[in-house]
């Protein structure tokens, strides 16, 4: 199929009312299942004040720890290889390529001058190209930096997001479309974590062609202070976005949005649940084996699972400082916390602590 025709069809699928075309679903690796991961990886803070990336078995047993120079946030697996990448954050001056079997560091790649990473990245289906959200902090521009792993992670392209503050990125099951959470918040390394533009934020969920960098669609939340931070995509192509509200604490806007069949809509839980979430979601994961989606809030100390079709909450647990979420084989989820806890949670599976480790898990598991 000619490139122009293929791109036109992608645009039609995302901007029209037609359902998504899902012929490429089988090209992405599964997150879970009978052939799912035998280990998970996360960034950790250690008791002596240092930092590392740590791999664990699904039962919580530590496999290895790889020291890093500063705090890391999240990462991504490189398809078809034993590599896992993790990104520094606040600010993110570099990312690490690590052998996922041994913990050996293979590369440390620094951000370009005037730029910093934001803690996330995703690979092309063949494992060659890395797409890393970043900020150009002087002009306040959000970009996607593209690196070629076949050339020792040389920078080969840059895509402009036409907005501020990208955060999480993932790949649609079509293998062609990048899904980006654009937080809309302007920060600068010289001002620590001060948010400089709360009155003029323009957050969005962005869909981008990974070959050309063309923005295929842009969806904005119902309130300009709903920072669109975290995203995930189900195997059927349904896209989920999780917000962090920057407005008044007593206000309780929706914190989750869903895009499917040409429609972007927000999902509102009841008032009591919203209060438990503290207007802040740190992770959102759609389970690849069922219709369940899990979210975690370290601010509210709450993790919950909802039905992706109805939006109904099906399980909920109080877990102090919980943030990381990953899918477990069999239909449940693994939740990590900044207090070293690993908890199993599922529909009709009340929270069960499977490990308590002498580490502080950062916000994500991969």
N, C-alpha and C positions, 0 to 999 in steps of 0.2 A: 504494500500500500504506500503511495507517495507520502512524503512527510507532511505536506500541506494538508492533505486530506485527513491524515491521522490526527493532526493537531486540531483541525476543525471539528472532528468528531468528539475529541476530548472536551473542547470548549462547550459544545452543545450539551454533552452529558452533565456538565457541572453548572451551567448557567440556565439551562432550560428546565422544563418540568418533567422531562423523561427520566426514567430510572438510570442508575449508573451502569455502564458496561463493565462486566466483571470477567472478561475472558482471560485476564492475566492473573487471576487469584492464586493459581498454584505456583507462581514463580517466587513467592516470598516464603522464607522459612517460618515454620510454625513456632509459636512461643511456648506451647505446651502440648500435652498429649502423650500417648504411649511412647513415642519417640522423642519426647520433649527434653528440655535441658536436664543434665545431670548435675548442674551447678548454677549458682547465681553469683553475680558480682556486684559489689557496691563500694562507694567511697566511705572511709571511716576516719574518725578522729580517735587517737590513742590516749591512754592515761597520762603519758609523759608530755602531752601537748603536741606531738608530731602527728603526721597524717599518712595514710596509706590507702591502697585499693586492696580489697579483700574478697576472696572467693569462698563460697560455702556450698556444702551439699544441701539438698532440699530439707534434710533433717537438722540443719543448723551447724553441722560440723565444719570448722574452718579448714580449708584446703591449703591456702597460702595467703600471705600478705606481702604486698609490694610497696615499699616506701616511696612517697612522692614529696615534692618540695613544699607544697602548700595544699590547702583544702581543695578537694575535688568535689564534683556535684553529681554528674551522671555520665553515661557513656553509651556505647553501642557495640554490638558484635559485628565483625566483618564476615559476611557470608562466605562459606566455602573454605574457611581458614580457622586456625586456632587463635586468632587475634581478637582482643577486645580493646576498645579505646575508652579512655576517660579524660574528661575536660576539667581543668582548673576553673574556678569561678570566684568572683568578688575580689578583684576582677579576674577574668580568665586569660592569663597570659600565654598558656600553652595547653596542648593535649599530649597524652601518653598512649603509645601503642604497646600492648602487653601481651605476652604469650599466655593464653588463658589456661593452659595446662600446668605451667610451672610458675607463673608470676614474673618471669624475666621481662624486663623492660627492653623493648626493641627500638623505640624511637621516642624522642621528646621534640615536638614540633611547636615552635613559638608563633604567636599571632603576628601579623604584619604590623609595622609601626603605625601607631595611631588607632589600632583596632584591639578589641578584646573579645574572647569567646564568652558564651553565656551558659555553658554547662551541658549542652546537648549536641547530638549529631546523628546522622543516619547514612548508611551506605546504599549505593546502587545495588540491584539484585545480584549482579555478578561479583560484588565485592571490590570493584576497582575504584569507584569514585566516592569520596566522602563529602557530604554536604553538611556544613557547620554554620549555624546561625552565629552572627557576630555583630558588634556595634562599632561604628566609627565614631569615637566619643567626642571629638571636637565639633563636627557638624551635626551630631546626633542622628546619624543615618543607620538604619538596620539593613543588613546584607546577609546573603548566603555565600560563604566562601567555599569554593570547590577545590578539592585536593585529589591528586592521582596517586593511589597507593602503589602503582606499578613504577612510579618514578620517585620512590622514597618520600612520598607525601609532598611533592611539590605543588604549589598553588597553580591552578590552571585556569580558573575562571572566577568571576564574581557576579552575583545576581543582586539587583537592587530591589528591596521589598517596598520601597516608597512608603516607609513608615518607621516608627521608633520602637526599639525594645523587643526584638524577636526573642523567643525562649525555646520551647520544645519544637522539634521537627520529627516527622515520621514519613513513611512512604505508603501511598495508597496501594492496595492489592493489584492495581493495573500495572505497577512497576514503573510508571512514567510520571506520576504526579506527586509532588512534594506537598505535605500538609504542614503548615507552620502556624504556631500560636504567636501572634504579635501582641505583646503586652501593652504597648503604647506609652510606657513610662520612660522618661528621660532621666538618665543618671550619668555620672562622670566619675572616673577613678579618683580624682582629687577631692571629691566630696563624699567619700565612703558610700553609704547606701541612701543618701538623701534623694528623695523623689522631687524632681525639679519642675514638673509640668502637670500637676494633678488636675488643674482646671481646664487643660486643653488636650487631655489624652484622646487618642484615636486608636483604640485596640481593634483587633480584627482576627478572624480566621482566614488564612490565605491559602489558596491552592495554586501551585506553580508548576509549569512544565520543567522537568529536571534537565532537559537537554538545552533548551533555549533560555530559560529564566523568565519566560513570559508568564505574567500573572493571569491565571484562567478565571479566577473568581475571588471575591473578597466579601466576607460576611461580618457585619458589625453587631456587637451585642446591643441590647435595648437601652443600656446606660453607658455613657462614655467613660465611666470609672470602673467598669467591669473589665479588669485587665485579663486578656485572653492568654493564659500562660501555658497550659498543658493540653496535649492532644493525644488521641489514639484512634485507630481505625480497626473495625471488626472485619473478619474475612469476607463478609458480604458487601463491604464497601461503605458501611455506615460510619460516619466520622463523629467523634465526640470531642468536645472542648470543655475545659474546666477553667473557671474564673477565680480571680482574687479581687474582691471588691475594695476599692480605695476610698469609698465614701464614708458617711457617718456610720458608726458602729451599730446604732439602733435600727438602721435600715436593713431589710432582709431581702435583697433581690435574688433572682435565680442564679445558681452557681454552676450549672451544667447546661450545655447546649448540644444538639444533635443535628447532623445534616444527612438526610437520605431522601431518595426519590425527588430530588430537586428542591427540597424544602429545608430551610434552616429554622429550628425552633428551640426555645429554651424549656428546660424541665424544672418545674418548681416542686420541691418537697414541702411537707407541712411545716408550720412555723417552729414547732419544737425541734425538728431535725435541723432546720436552718440555724437555729441558735447554737446547736451543738457543733456545727461546722465552723463557727466563728468567722464567717464571710471569707474563708480561705481554703482552697483545695491545692494540695501539693503534688498529687499524682492522680491520674485516671487511666484505667486499664480495662479494655474490653476482652473478656475471656474468649479464646478462639474455639472452645468446645461447646459453648452454650450461649444463652441470651442474657448473660449477666455482665454487669460493669461494676467495678470497684473504685472507690475514691478514698482518700485519706486526708485528714486535716491535723497538722501538728498544733495549730493554734487552738482548735477546739478539742484536741485529744480524742478524735472520733474517726473510725473507719466504718464504711458501710458499703453494702452491695445493693444495687437496684436492678430491676428488670428493664432491659433495654427497650422492650416494646411498649410497656405500660408506664415506666417511670416509677413504679411502686418499689418502696424499700423492702427488701426481703430478709436482710440480716444487718445488724449494727452492733458495734462494740466500742467501749471506751478503752483506748490505748494511748497512754500519755506520750506526747511528742511523736505520734506516728506520721510517717510521710511516704516511705517507699511501698510500692505495690507491684507484684508480679503474679502471673497466672501459674498455677500448679497443675500438673497432670492430674486428670480426673475431675476437674471442674471447680476446685477451690482456689483461693488466693493466698499468697504469702505477703504479710505486712511487716515492715521493719520500723523501728523507732529509734530516735536519738538517744534513748536510754539503753540501747543494746539488745532490746527484745526482738524476737522473731515470732510471729503469731500466725497461725493458720485460721482462715475464716472462709466460710462458704454458706451457700443456701442450705438450711437445715443442719449447718455445722457451726455451732457456737464457737466463739473465739477460744483457741487453745494455744497456749504458749509452748513453743517447741524448743526454744533456746533463749538463754540470757547470757550475753557475751560482754567482756570488758572493753567494749568499743562504743563509739557514738556513730550510728549509721547516718550518713547524709541522706538527702531527700529521695534517692532513687535506687532501685535494683534493676539489673539488666541480666 
